[in-house]
């Protein structure tokens, strides 16, 4: 998935959650995404299948 997300708020929340997960812990990243309204399926995909992340997603 290399296309940019159409919903920039989701894009920001997902990247903020990924950064928190990588810099702090996964629980913090999940909490940020969940509280921001990211659908559970998207959240699980971010952590279970990182190879499906978009090229624009935050990386360490």
FIVEX-959674 format. One record per atom (N, C-alpha, C): x, y, z; residue number from 0. Coordinates in Angstrom, 1 decimal, m for minus. Layout:
N
        X        Y        Z    nr
        X        Y        Z   NUM
...
! end
This chain:
60
        X        Y        Z    nr
      0.8     m1.2      0.0     0
      0.0      0.0      0.0     0
      0.9      1.2      0.0     0
      1.0      1.9     m1.1     1
      1.8      3.0     m1.2     1
      1.1      4.4     m1.3     1
     m0.2      4.3     m1.5     2
     m1.0      5.5     m1.6     2
     m1.2      6.3     m0.3     2
     m1.3      7.6     m0.4     3
     m1.5      8.4      0.8     3
     m2.9      8.3      1.2     3
     m3.1      8.3      2.5     4
     m4.5      8.2      3.1     4
     m5.3      9.5      2.7     4
     m6.5      9.3      2.4     5
     m7.4     10.5      2.1     5
     m7.8     11.3      3.3     5
     m7.9     10.6      4.4     6
     m8.2     11.2      5.7     6
     m7.0     11.6      6.4     6
     m6.6     12.9      6.3     7
     m5.4     13.4      6.9     7
     m5.4     13.2      8.5     7
     m6.5     13.3      9.1     8
     m6.6     13.2     10.5     8
     m6.2     11.7     10.9     8
     m6.7     10.8     10.1     9
     m6.4      9.4     10.4     9
     m4.9      9.2     10.1     9
     m4.4      9.8      9.1    10
     m3.0      9.7      8.8    10
     m2.1     10.2      9.9    10
     m2.5     11.3     10.5    11
     m1.7     11.9     11.6    11
     m1.8     11.0     12.9    11
     m3.0     10.5     13.1    12
     m3.2      9.6     14.3    12
     m2.5      8.3     14.2    12
     m2.5      7.7     13.0    13
     m1.8      6.5     12.8    13
     m0.3      6.7     13.0    13
      0.2      7.7     12.4    14
      1.6      8.0     12.5    14
      2.0      8.3     13.9    14
      1.2      9.1     14.6    15
      1.5      9.4     16.0    15
      1.4      8.1     16.9    15
      0.5      7.2     16.6    16
      0.4      5.9     17.3    16
      1.6      5.0     17.0    16
      2.0      5.0     15.7    17
      3.2      4.2     15.4    17
      4.4      4.7     16.1    17
      4.6      6.0     16.1    18
      5.7      6.6     16.8    18
      5.7      6.2     18.3    18
      4.6      6.4     18.9    19
      4.4      6.1     20.3    19
      4.8      4.6     20.6    19
      4.3      3.7     19.7    20
      4.5      2.3     19.9    20
      6.0      2.0     19.7    20
      6.7      2.6     18.8    21
      8.1      2.3     18.6    21
      9.0      3.0     19.7    21
      8.6      4.1     20.2    22
      9.4      4.9     21.1    22
      9.0      4.6     22.6    22
      7.8      4.2     22.8    23
      7.4      3.9     24.2    23
      7.0      2.4     24.3    23
      5.8      2.1     23.9    24
      5.3      0.7     23.9    24
      4.1      0.6     23.0    24
      3.8     m0.6     22.6    25
      2.7     m0.8     21.7    25
      1.3     m0.4     22.3    25
      1.2     m0.6     23.6    26
      0.0     m0.2     24.3    26
     m0.3      1.3     24.1    26
      0.7      2.1     24.2    27
      0.5      3.5     24.0    27
      0.1      3.9     22.6    27
      0.7      3.2     21.6    28
      0.3      3.4     20.3    28
     m1.1      3.0     20.0    28
     m1.5      1.9     20.5    29
     m2.9      1.4     20.3    29
     m3.9      2.4     21.0    29
     m3.5      2.8     22.1    30
     m4.4      3.8     22.9    30
     m4.6      5.1     22.1    30
     m3.6      5.6     21.5    31
     m3.7      6.8     20.8    31
     m4.6      6.6     19.6    31
     m4.4      5.5     18.8    32
     m5.2      5.3     17.7    32
     m6.7      5.0     18.0    32
     m6.9      4.2     19.1    33
     m8.2      3.9     19.5    33
     m9.0      5.2     19.9    33
     m8.3      6.0     20.8    34
     m9.0      7.2     21.2    34
     m9.2      8.2     20.1    34
     m8.5      8.1     19.0    35
     m8.6      9.0     17.9    35
     m9.7      8.5     16.9    35
    m10.2      7.3     17.2    36
    m11.3      6.8     16.3    36
    m10.9      5.9     15.2    36
     m9.6      5.5     15.2    37
     m9.1      4.6     14.1    37
     m9.9      3.3     14.3    37
    m10.4      2.7     13.2    38
    m11.1      1.4     13.3    38
    m10.2      0.3     13.8    38
    m10.7     m0.6     14.6    39
    m10.0     m1.7     15.2    39
     m9.2     m2.5     14.1    39
     m9.8     m2.7     13.0    40
     m9.2     m3.5     11.9    40
     m7.9     m2.8     11.4    40
     m8.0     m1.5     11.3    41
     m6.8     m0.8     10.9    41
     m5.7     m0.8     11.9    41
     m6.1     m0.7     13.2    42
     m5.1     m0.7     14.2    42
     m4.4     m2.1     14.3    42
     m5.1     m3.1     14.2    43
     m4.5     m4.5     14.2    43
     m3.6     m4.7     13.0    43
     m4.1     m4.2     11.8    44
     m3.2     m4.4     10.6    44
     m1.9     m3.6     10.8    44
     m1.9     m2.5     11.5    45
     m0.7     m1.7     11.6    45
      0.4     m2.5     12.4    45
     m0.1     m3.3     13.4    46
      0.9     m4.0     14.2    46
      1.1     m5.5     13.8    46
      0.0     m6.1     13.3    47
      0.1     m7.6     13.0    47
      0.8     m7.8     11.6    47
      0.5     m6.9     10.7    48
      1.0     m7.1      9.3    48
      1.7     m5.8      8.9    48
      2.8     m5.4      9.5    49
      3.5     m4.1      9.1    49
      3.9     m4.0      7.7    49
      4.0     m5.1      7.0    50
      4.4     m5.1      5.6    50
      3.3     m4.5      4.7    50
      2.0     m4.4      5.3    51
      0.9     m3.8      4.6    51
      0.8     m2.3      4.8    51
      1.7     m1.7      5.6    52
      1.6     m0.3      5.9    52
      1.9      0.5      4.6    52
      1.4      1.7      4.6    53
      1.7      2.6      3.5    53
      3.1      3.1      3.6    53
      3.6      3.4      2.4    54
      5.0      4.0      2.4    54
      5.2      5.3      3.2    54
      4.1      6.0      3.4    55
      4.1      7.2      4.1    55
      4.0      7.0      5.6    55
      3.8      5.8      6.1    56
      3.7      5.6      7.6    56
      5.0      5.8      8.3    56
      4.9      6.2      9.5    57
      6.1      6.5     10.3    57
      6.9      5.2     10.5    57
      8.2      5.4     10.4    58
      9.1      4.3     10.6    58
     10.3      4.7     11.6    58
     10.9      3.8     12.2    59
     12.0      4.2     13.1    59
     13.3      4.1     12.4    59
! end
